[in-house]
Amino acid sequence: MIDPQGPLPPEVYWRRRVVGVVGAVVAVAVVIALIVWAGGSGSGDDSDPQNAAAASSTADAAPPKPPAPSSAKKDSPVSSEAPSGGGDHGQGGDPSAAPESGDPAKSSAPEAAPAGRDGNTCADQGLSVVLYTDKPTYAAGDQPEFTIVTTNGGLAECSRDIGKNAQNVIVRSLDGARTLWSAQDCAPDKTVNEQVLRPGQQVRDTITWSGTTSSPGCKKPRTQIPAGGYQAIAKLGEKESAPITFNVVRPAQQ
């Protein structure tokens, strides 16, 4: 069986045997390669579900990402200009232009009273009250005339009662220790004179004194003021003027 038998030369039979052996070896190699490749693919398929499960568990453990901004916010242009006072802002175009109704400090704050309206009264500290006499010296029996000058020293208009009801003149001894007369003691004038005073505006009024003493309610007899030196002050409400001095002398001998 080793030596070829047949009508052809032996070389032909040996060549055919070699080709057949080589073909068989190649076929076996191809079959082995297919088996190896199939085994590699199967192991890869087995590992894929595990990797997918591991990836799934990792994704579940990771914190959720914040939602991406909407396209409307991305696409809206950013403006560096301050919003104008157009009507669109008042209807929600610009939130800063809309009133904050929820802020109690803004929604419930009262409006400032306009100058000169009722309730905008001139405060004492904003007024200046000055008293003058028509003469520095009087003879006993004269009736001195006092002038009260009230000035609005504030920066805004305001209203104040500057009538006789709110005014007073008080005469005291020269040292100020004893009160001799008050314009509100006997027959006080209750005239009310509410006026609106502009900043710096002055109002003048006069009060005449009989030259006699008085007491609250005019309950004591009134006597003539003797010769001497005296001081007087004016008041508007609780606002007092600085004291002034004057003299009373005896009448000249006829």
C-alpha positions in Angstrom: 0.0 0.0 0.0 3.0 2.2 0.4 4.3 1.9 -3.0 1.9 3.1 -5.6 0.5 0.6 -8.0 -1.0 1.4 -11.3 -0.3 2.1 -14.9 1.0 5.7 -14.3 4.4 6.5 -13.1 4.9 6.4 -9.3 5.7 10.2 -9.2 2.1 10.9 -10.2 0.7 8.8 -7.4 3.1 10.3 -4.8 2.1 13.9 -5.9 -1.6 13.0 -5.5 -1.0 11.6 -2.0 0.9 14.8 -1.0 -1.9 17.0 -2.3 -4.5 14.9 -0.5 -2.6 15.0 2.8 -2.1 18.8 2.6 -5.8 19.3 1.8 -6.7 17.2 4.8 -4.4 19.2 7.1 -5.8 22.5 5.8 -9.3 21.3 6.4 -8.5 20.2 9.9 -6.9 23.6 10.6 -9.9 25.4 9.3 -12.2 23.3 11.5 -10.1 24.0 14.6 -10.0 27.7 13.8 -13.8 27.7 13.5 -14.2 26.0 16.8 -11.8 28.4 18.5 -13.5 31.4 17.0 -16.9 30.1 18.0 -15.7 29.6 21.6 -14.3 33.1 21.8 -17.5 34.6 20.6 -19.5 32.7 23.2 -17.4 33.8 26.1 -17.7 37.4 24.8 -21.4 37.1 24.7 -21.4 35.7 28.3 -19.4 38.7 29.5 -21.6 41.3 27.9 -24.7 40.8 30.1 -22.4 41.1 33.2 -20.9 44.3 32.0 -24.4 45.6 31.1 -25.6 44.7 34.6 -22.6 46.4 36.2 -23.1 49.5 34.1 -26.8 49.5 35.0 -26.1 49.3 38.8 -23.5 52.1 38.5 -26.0 54.3 36.7 -28.6 53.6 39.4 -26.2 54.6 42.2 -25.1 57.8 40.5 -27.0 61.0 41.6 -29.4 62.3 39.0 -28.2 65.2 36.8 -30.0 68.5 37.0 -32.3 69.1 34.1 -30.8 71.0 31.2 -32.1 74.6 30.8 -35.0 75.0 28.5 -34.3 76.2 25.0 -36.3 79.4 25.7 -33.8 80.4 28.4 -30.8 79.4 26.3 -32.0 81.3 23.3 -33.1 84.5 25.1 -30.5 87.2 24.7 -28.9 88.9 27.7 -29.2 92.7 27.7 -26.8 95.0 29.5 -29.2 98.0 29.2 -31.5 99.1 32.0 -35.2 98.6 31.3 -37.0 101.6 30.1 -40.3 102.8 31.5 -42.4 101.3 28.7 -45.8 99.8 29.4 -44.5 96.2 28.7 -42.6 96.2 32.0 -45.6 97.0 34.0 -47.4 93.9 32.6 -44.6 91.5 33.5 -42.0 92.4 30.9 -39.6 93.4 33.7 -40.2 92.0 37.2 -38.3 94.8 38.8 -40.8 97.3 37.4 -43.8 95.6 38.9 -44.8 96.7 42.5 -44.0 94.3 45.2 -47.4 94.0 46.8 -46.2 91.4 49.2 -43.8 93.8 50.9 -45.7 95.3 53.8 -43.2 98.1 54.1 -44.1 99.2 50.5 -47.7 98.4 50.4 -48.8 99.8 53.8 -46.5 102.8 54.1 -48.6 106.1 54.2 -47.9 108.8 51.7 -46.1 111.9 52.9 -48.6 114.7 53.6 -48.2 117.5 51.0 -47.0 120.8 52.2 -49.6 123.0 53.7 -52.3 120.3 54.1 -54.1 119.5 57.3 -51.9 117.4 59.5 -48.7 119.0 58.3 -48.4 121.2 61.4 -45.4 123.4 62.0 -43.4 121.8 64.8 -42.2 124.0 67.6 -38.6 123.3 66.8 -39.1 124.6 63.3 -40.5 127.9 64.5 -38.8 131.1 65.6 -40.6 133.4 68.0 -39.3 136.9 68.7 -40.8 139.6 70.9 -40.4 143.3 70.5 -41.6 146.4 72.4 -42.6 149.6 70.7 -40.5 151.6 73.1 -37.6 150.8 75.5 -39.0 153.0 78.3 -42.6 153.7 79.4 -44.0 156.1 81.9 -46.1 154.7 84.7 -49.7 154.5 83.4 -48.7 153.8 79.7 -49.9 150.8 77.9 -47.0 149.1 76.2 -47.6 147.4 72.8 -45.8 144.1 72.2 -45.1 142.7 68.8 -44.8 138.9 68.2 -42.9 137.8 65.1 -43.3 134.2 64.2 -41.0 132.7 61.4 -41.2 129.3 59.8 -37.6 128.2 60.1 -38.2 124.9 58.4 -37.5 123.7 54.9 -41.1 123.1 53.9 -44.5 124.7 54.1 -46.6 123.9 57.1 -49.7 125.1 58.9 -50.0 126.6 62.4 -52.5 128.5 64.5 -50.9 131.9 65.0 -54.1 133.6 66.4 -54.5 135.1 69.9 -55.7 131.8 71.2 -52.3 130.3 70.7 -50.3 133.4 71.6 -49.2 134.7 75.0 -47.0 137.4 76.4 -45.8 137.2 80.0 -44.3 140.1 82.0 -42.0 139.2 84.9 -39.8 141.0 87.4 -36.3 141.9 86.0 -34.7 138.8 87.5 -37.5 136.6 86.1 -38.4 135.2 89.5 -41.9 136.7 89.7 -44.7 136.7 87.1 -46.6 140.0 87.1 -48.9 139.8 84.1 -50.0 137.3 81.4 -52.2 138.0 78.4 -54.2 134.8 79.0 -55.2 135.7 82.6 -58.0 138.3 82.1 -60.4 138.3 79.2 -58.2 136.1 77.0 -58.8 136.4 73.2 -59.7 132.9 71.8 -59.3 133.9 68.1 -57.9 131.1 65.9 -55.9 132.0 62.9 -54.6 128.9 61.0 -52.1 129.9 58.4 -49.9 128.1 55.9 -46.3 129.4 56.4 -43.8 129.1 53.6 -40.1 128.5 54.6 -38.7 131.8 55.9 -42.2 133.4 56.0 -42.8 135.8 59.0 -46.1 136.7 60.6 -46.5 139.6 63.0 -49.2 140.2 65.6 -49.5 142.7 68.5 -50.8 142.5 72.0 -51.4 145.6 74.1 -50.8 145.5 77.9 -52.7 147.8 80.3 -49.7 148.2 82.5 -51.4 146.5 85.5 -50.8 143.2 87.3 -53.0 140.0 86.7 -53.5 136.5 88.1 -54.7 133.2 86.5 -58.4 133.5 86.1 -58.2 137.2 87.0 -59.1 136.3 90.6 -56.9 138.9 92.3 -57.3 142.7 92.2 -55.2 144.3 89.5 -52.7 147.1 90.5 -50.5 149.5 88.5 -47.0 148.4 87.8 -44.5 150.6 89.7 -41.4 152.2 88.2 -38.6 149.8 87.6 -37.1 147.3 85.2 -39.0 144.4 83.8 -38.6 141.5 81.4 -41.1 139.9 79.0 -41.3 136.8 76.9 -43.7 135.7 74.1 -45.1 132.2 73.6 -46.7 130.4 70.6 -48.0 127.2 72.0 -45.0 125.8 73.9 -42.4 127.7 71.9 -40.9 130.6 73.9 -39.0 133.6 72.7 -35.9 134.9 74.3 -36.6 137.4 77.1 -36.4 141.1 76.4 -36.2 144.0 79.0 -37.8 147.4 79.3 -38.2 150.1 81.8 -41.1 151.9 83.5 -40.4 155.3 85.0 -42.4 157.8 87.0 -44.3 160.4 85.0 -42.5 163.7 84.7 -43.6 166.4 87.2 -45.9 169.0 85.6 
